[in-house]
Amino acid sequence: MLRVYLTGKVAVEHGSLLVPEKRFPGRQGRLAFAALAWERQRAISIDELADIVWDGEPPTAWQTALRALISKLRTALDGVVSIEHAFGCYQLRLPPDAWVDVEACHTAVHEAETALRDGEPERAMGSALVANAIARRPFLEGDLSAWSERKREHLRRVRVRALEARARVALSRGDPVGAVTDAQIVLELDPYRESASAILMRAHAAAGNPAHALAAYERLRARLAEDLGTTPSAETEAVVLAVLAGRRADSRAG
């Protein structure tokens, strides 16, 4: 199976053949390849690809420069994959069974969420682990183009979904400590994500720490009010009310 890696170090592997990142023609070659691989299901116009490579400011003779860049890429990838050109567009052609890490990441997070809905925590956990492992790796490290930043943000959102799925599984397994850890990482990545705050509250309560659960709610409430001018949702309020009810019940029992 041919494998394409865009996260971590850009590389292409096919059996004993390996095209490591150092073989790609510099930052622009790495960026052009990443764009073609990420969008491999469609042809990318030369204008769009130039806009990606030169971050919206292509040089005067950009068509010649782009042809030269693609020529260097083809040389680096010779015998492994091909880049086709037709009707003013470029498209990366891979075998039908090719594996691309960012595609595997998207598939895994979707499978994790589907498995959770279907009540299959073990399958959900396995898929969430795969999605998180890929999404957490650096993407085109050092490249500051707008396209790279958008893709990093996309992978950050995928990682948030994967970690939240993992936290839900941990909570269902009776592992509140694991759920707390993953929920806290999610909130570091997305401080306004109420679903993660709700998981954190439930996990603290399940661990016998209702005060920590209430503190998590207060942090969320203050953050939403100060930064966004909003209040927690009804679903989040229901979680804190359940925590308060459990705390009162424990107090009466004691």
C-alpha positions as semicolon CSV with decimal commas, in nm:
position;residue;x (nm);y (nm);z (nm)
1;M;0,000;0,000;0,000
2;L;0,119;0,347;-0,086
3;R;0,120;0,579;0,216
4;V;0,125;0,958;0,218
5;Y;0,220;1,145;0,534
6;L;0,135;1,514;0,562
7;T;0,152;1,543;0,940
8;G;0,486;1,519;1,114
9;K;0,736;1,496;0,831
10;V;0,596;1,507;0,477
11;A;0,679;1,177;0,309
12;V;0,558;0,916;0,061
13;E;0,617;0,546;0,117
14;H;0,548;0,265;-0,127
15;G;0,692;-0,071;-0,036
16;S;1,070;-0,029;-0,025
17;L;1,050;0,312;-0,192
18;L;1,057;0,616;0,035
19;V;1,045;0,983;-0,056
20;P;1,145;1,165;0,266
21;E;1,077;1,531;0,335
22;K;1,432;1,634;0,246
23;R;1,370;1,518;-0,113
24;F;1,088;1,769;-0,165
25;P;1,192;2,094;-0,338
26;G;1,197;2,327;-0,039
27;R;0,911;2,490;0,151
28;Q;0,711;2,564;-0,161
29;G;0,745;2,212;-0,295
30;R;0,636;2,067;0,036
31;L;0,339;2,306;0,046
32;A;0,235;2,234;-0,314
33;F;0,249;1,860;-0,255
34;A;0,048;1,891;0,067
35;A;-0,221;2,089;-0,113
36;L;-0,240;1,839;-0,399
37;A;-0,250;1,544;-0,156
38;W;-0,508;1,700;0,076
39;E;-0,733;1,784;-0,222
40;R;-0,649;1,476;-0,425
41;Q;-1,012;1,399;-0,504
42;R;-1,034;1,707;-0,725
43;A;-0,823;1,898;-0,975
44;I;-0,676;2,224;-0,848
45;S;-0,655;2,515;-1,091
46;I;-0,313;2,667;-1,149
47;D;-0,443;2,997;-1,010
48;E;-0,557;2,832;-0,685
49;L;-0,235;2,637;-0,647
50;A;-0,026;2,950;-0,708
51;D;-0,234;3,135;-0,450
52;I;-0,157;2,859;-0,197
53;V;0,214;2,835;-0,277
54;W;0,279;3,211;-0,272
55;D;0,020;3,291;-0,006
56;G;-0,189;3,517;-0,227
57;E;0,109;3,708;-0,369
58;P;0,247;3,511;-0,665
59;P;0,552;3,655;-0,847
60;T;0,526;3,827;-1,184
61;A;0,622;3,517;-1,383
62;W;0,427;3,284;-1,152
63;Q;0,308;3,045;-1,425
64;T;0,666;2,968;-1,526
65;A;0,769;2,940;-1,162
66;L;0,480;2,704;-1,088
67;R;0,564;2,481;-1,383
68;A;0,924;2,463;-1,263
69;L;0,811;2,377;-0,910
70;I;0,581;2,099;-1,033
71;S;0,860;1,967;-1,253
72;K;1,087;1,940;-0,948
73;L;0,808;1,767;-0,754
74;R;0,759;1,516;-1,033
75;T;1,130;1,441;-1,032
76;A;1,127;1,386;-0,656
77;L;0,820;1,161;-0,681
78;D;0,921;0,976;-0,997
79;G;0,817;0,613;-0,989
80;V;0,599;0,659;-0,681
81;V;0,307;0,890;-0,766
82;S;0,218;1,113;-1,059
83;I;0,095;1,471;-1,091
84;E;-0,134;1,518;-1,390
85;H;-0,194;1,844;-1,573
86;A;-0,498;1,912;-1,789
87;F;-0,727;2,206;-1,868
88;G;-0,527;2,445;-1,655
89;C;-0,540;2,222;-1,346
90;Y;-0,311;1,988;-1,153
91;Q;-0,419;1,672;-0,972
92;L;-0,228;1,415;-0,771
93;R;-0,303;1,061;-0,886
94;L;-0,273;0,784;-0,627
95;P;-0,362;0,413;-0,642
96;P;-0,720;0,331;-0,532
97;D;-0,598;0,172;-0,208
98;A;-0,360;0,455;-0,116
99;W;-0,355;0,565;0,249
100;V;-0,328;0,937;0,331
101;D;-0,283;1,021;0,699
102;V;-0,520;1,321;0,710
103;E;-0,791;1,115;0,538
104;A;-0,738;0,834;0,789
105;C;-0,769;1,095;1,065
106;H;-1,103;1,222;0,932
107;T;-1,236;0,870;0,892
108;A;-1,126;0,770;1,243
109;V;-1,292;1,062;1,422
110;H;-1,615;1,000;1,233
111;E;-1,600;0,630;1,326
112;A;-1,537;0,720;1,691
113;E;-1,842;0,944;1,707
114;T;-2,057;0,690;1,522
115;A;-1,945;0,411;1,756
116;L;-2,036;0,625;2,058
117;R;-2,385;0,679;1,920
118;D;-2,414;0,305;1,854
119;G;-2,308;0,218;2,208
120;E;-1,974;0,061;2,109
121;P;-1,719;0,221;2,344
122;E;-1,430;-0,011;2,257
123;R;-1,454;0,070;1,887
124;A;-1,499;0,437;1,970
125;M;-1,185;0,438;2,183
126;G;-0,971;0,271;1,917
127;S;-1,081;0,514;1,647
128;A;-1,042;0,816;1,877
129;L;-0,686;0,708;1,957
130;V;-0,601;0,694;1,586
131;A;-0,757;1,035;1,512
132;N;-0,583;1,202;1,805
133;A;-0,245;1,046;1,722
134;I;-0,253;1,190;1,370
135;A;-0,420;1,525;1,443
136;R;-0,178;1,614;1,722
137;R;0,128;1,592;1,496
138;P;0,267;1,917;1,349
139;F;0,147;2,012;1,003
140;L;0,398;2,173;0,766
141;E;0,597;2,297;1,062
142;G;0,748;2,639;1,000
143;D;0,516;2,726;0,711
144;L;0,313;3,038;0,791
145;S;0,091;3,053;0,484
146;A;-0,282;3,111;0,524
147;W;-0,360;2,772;0,370
148;S;-0,137;2,589;0,621
149;E;-0,291;2,781;0,910
150;R;-0,642;2,685;0,796
151;K;-0,544;2,320;0,779
152;R;-0,380;2,335;1,123
153;E;-0,703;2,479;1,259
154;H;-0,896;2,201;1,089
155;L;-0,674;1,937;1,249
156;R;-0,708;2,110;1,586
157;R;-1,088;2,079;1,560
158;V;-1,056;1,712;1,463
159;R;-0,832;1,652;1,765
160;V;-1,087;1,823;1,991
161;R;-1,356;1,586;1,865
162;A;-1,130;1,282;1,910
163;L;-1,032;1,374;2,266
164;E;-1,391;1,445;2,360
165;A;-1,494;1,104;2,229
166;R;-1,214;0,948;2,432
167;A;-1,328;1,134;2,744
168;R;-1,685;1,011;2,696
169;V;-1,561;0,653;2,668
170;A;-1,349;0,692;2,981
171;L;-1,649;0,825;3,172
172;S;-1,866;0,536;3,054
173;R;-1,595;0,289;3,162
174;G;-1,587;0,428;3,515
175;D;-1,257;0,607;3,461
176;P;-1,330;0,965;3,571
177;V;-0,960;1,050;3,605
178;G;-0,901;0,969;3,239
179;A;-1,211;1,165;3,144
180;V;-1,090;1,465;3,342
181;T;-0,750;1,454;3,170
182;D;-0,893;1,444;2,819
183;A;-1,162;1,705;2,890
184;Q;-0,900;1,942;3,028
185;I;-0,687;1,903;2,714
186;V;-0,996;1,978;2,502
187;L;-1,062;2,294;2,699
188;E;-0,701;2,403;2,652
189;L;-0,758;2,369;2,278
190;D;-1,111;2,514;2,280
191;P;-1,191;2,703;2,603
192;Y;-1,552;2,773;2,500
193;R;-1,653;2,414;2,423
194;E;-1,945;2,356;2,657
195;S;-1,973;1,984;2,585
196;A;-1,618;1,936;2,716
197;S;-1,696;2,142;3,026
198;A;-2,000;1,924;3,087
199;I;-1,787;1,610;3,062
200;L;-1,533;1,763;3,299
201;M;-1,808;1,842;3,551
202;R;-1,954;1,491;3,529
203;A;-1,607;1,337;3,562
204;H;-1,521;1,542;3,872
205;A;-1,854;1,450;4,027
206;A;-1,802;1,081;3,944
207;A;-1,459;1,100;4,109
208;G;-1,619;1,232;4,425
209;N;-1,508;1,592;4,371
210;P;-1,830;1,797;4,332
211;A;-1,648;2,114;4,438
212;H;-1,414;2,074;4,138
213;A;-1,716;2,020;3,915
214;L;-1,877;2,342;4,036
215;A;-1,548;2,527;3,991
216;A;-1,534;2,404;3,630
217;Y;-1,884;2,539;3,576
218;E;-1,789;2,876;3,725
219;R;-1,486;2,902;3,496
220;L;-1,704;2,833;3,195
221;R;-1,976;3,075;3,305
222;A;-1,726;3,356;3,365
223;R;-1,543;3,290;3,038
224;L;-1,864;3,296;2,834
225;A;-1,989;3,611;3,006
226;E;-1,663;3,806;2,985
227;D;-1,546;3,700;2,640
228;L;-1,865;3,630;2,445
229;G;-2,142;3,799;2,643
230;T;-2,339;3,473;2,662
231;T;-2,447;3,225;2,928
232;P;-2,415;2,844;2,949
233;S;-2,671;2,641;2,757
234;A;-2,967;2,468;2,914
235;E;-2,787;2,136;2,875
236;T;-2,486;2,263;3,072
237;E;-2,713;2,410;3,339
238;A;-2,880;2,070;3,373
239;V;-2,542;1,912;3,443
240;V;-2,455;2,160;3,718
241;L;-2,800;2,120;3,872
242;A;-2,745;1,743;3,881
243;V;-2,408;1,796;4,049
244;L;-2,570;2,024;4,308
245;A;-2,850;1,774;4,368
246;G;-2,598;1,496;4,421
247;R;-2,399;1,712;4,658
248;R;-2,706;1,788;4,867
249;A;-2,801;1,419;4,871
250;D;-2,452;1,326;4,991
251;S;-2,470;1,593;5,258
252;R;-2,803;1,462;5,390
253;A;-2,674;1,105;5,384
254;G;-2,368;1,212;5,581
